[in-house]
Amino acid sequence: MDKSKVIDAKELFVADHENELITRAQQGDQQAFHQLYETYHRRIFALCWRMLADKDSAEDVCQEVFVQLWQKISNFRGDSKFSTWLHSVATNIVLGHLRKQKNWLQRIFSIEEQTVTEASVELIDATVSSALDVKIQQLPERARLVFVLFAVEGYRHEEIAKMLNMAVGSSKSQYHRARNLLRESLSEQLV
């Protein structure tokens, strides 16, 4: 039997159900939109939290993502998977949020000085509270953004360079810087 022609019925059902929800949400069905929110909220929050390294900002930006989604869901044409499109929307909103912040030097120092308390880690979903996620939050902003976009979200360095308005070589350099800092930080923790 040729495995390339085997269709996973569960996957097909989920895709059909999601497409139905998207179509209904595009027509203004709030209940369908709420189901999409329930499906994707945790993943989008995790993305925002990783990129912003601040729980409160991540919550605010995550909320903004879903407000924008409600307003722009009609723009989704199905050329890619909905989750891919939504992650792209979320990434652009996070980057816009970072650009809007006026005092970038103060933001960088406050992020680097921030510590994640055990109480705040308990509030954060278990999928994002691993030791690696905590270490990612502590990376310098540019290195953290490039690392999350490349290693977690799967963007290419050419795409990241355009998003962050930097050279491709800078994107690669920031990624390697982030990896080295994470490696050092995690090895210190293990000693």
N, C-alpha and C positions, 0 to 999 in steps of 0.2 A: 504494500500500500504506500502510495506517495504521500509523505507527511506534509509536503508543501501545499497540498490541496485540502488538508484536514482543517475544518473550521471549528473553532472553539465556540460552542453555543453560548456559554456564559458570557464570554467577551462580546459576542455579537448582541446579546440581549442588553448588556450594560451600555454598549455604544448606542443602540437604538433608543433606550430609555433616556440617555443623556441628550441625544439629538432631539427627542420629543420635548424634554424640559427646556432646552435652548430655544426651540421654535416657540413654545408657549411663552417663555420669558420675553422673547423678542416682540410678542404680541401684547405685552403688558401684564401677563399673569404673575402676580406677586408670589403666589404659592410655589409656582415652578421655580422662580428666582430664589426663593428661600431654600428650596431643596438643593439648588446649585451652590448656594452659600454654604450650606451644611456640608456638602461634599468637599469643597475646596478651602474653606476658611482656615483650617489648621495648617495646610501646606503654604498658603499665602502668608499667614502670620509667621511661620518659620522662615520663609524667605526674607520678609521684612526685618525680622529680628536679627537674622544673620548679617544682613547688609548694614543695618543701622546700629547694632550693638547697644540698643537701648529699648527696654521693654515698653515704656510709655510711648515713645515715638513709633515703635513697631505697631502698637495697637492703633494709634491714630492713623498711620499710613495705611494699615490693613483696612481700616474702615473706609478710608478714602478710595482705596482700590475697588471696593464693592459698590461705593456710591458711583464711581466712574463706570464700573461695569454695568450697573443698572441703566445709566444714561447712554452707554455706547454699545450695548449688547447687539444692537441691530447691525453694527459694523462687522460682526463675526460672520464670515461667509463660508466657513467650513473648509478653507484651503489647507488648513493644518488641524491638528487635534485641538480641541477646546482648551485643554490644560496647557498646551504649549502657548497658545494665544494669550491666555489669562496670565501666565507667568511673564510673558513679554510686556503686557500692560502693567503688571505689578512692578516689574523691574524699572520701567520708564517712570512710573510714579515715584518710586523710591529715589531714583536719581534726580528727579525734579525737586523732590523734598530736600535733598542734600544741597542742590544748587541754590535753593531759596534761602537757606540759612545764611545770614549776613556775616556773622563773626565766625568764620571758619577756623581761625586759630584757637579761639576759646573752645569751640566744639571738639577739636582734635585733642586738646589737653584734657577736657572733661571726660572724653571717651577713654583715653589711656589711663586716667586715674580712677575710673569707675571700677568698683569691685562688685561681683555678683554675690549677694548674700544667700545663705541657704534658704531663707524664707522666700526670696524672689525666685530661686530655682524651683521650689516646690510649686509655685504658681504657674510656672511655664510648662507647657505640654512636654511629656516625657520624650517625645521625638526630637526635641531641640535642646534638652538639658544635659546632654552628654559632656564629658570633659573636653572633647574636641570642640564642641560648639562654644563652650566658655572661652577656650583659648582663641578661637576665631574672633570672638568679640573683642579681645584684647589687642588684636593686630592694629597697626596704624591704618587709618581710613582707606587710603588708596590701595594698599596691599590687601586689605580685607575685601574691598569691593571686587577687585580683580580675581581674588581667590574664589569668592562665592560665585561670581559670574562664570568663571572657567571651570572650576572643579565641581561645583554643586549643580549649577544650572546648565552647564554644557555649551556655553557660548564659545565661539572661536576668538582668538586674540584680535583678529581683524574687526570683528563685531564689537568687542569690548573697547577697542581703541576708538571707534566711532562714537560709542555711547558715552565714554568718559572724556572725549576730546583729548586724546593722547596718541603718541606714536605707538605702532605695533610693538616695537622693541621695548618701549616703556611698560606696556602691558605684560609682556613676557618677563621683564625684569621684576616687576612688582609681584607677579605670580611666584617666581622663584624666591624672592625675598620672603613672601608669606610662608611658603613651604619650609624654608630654613628656620624662620622664627618659630613656626609651629613645632618643627622637629626638635629644636633646642628646648622649647618650653615643655613639651611632653616628656623629653628625656630627663629633664630636671625633676619633673614630678615623679618619675619612676624611681629615681635614685634615693 
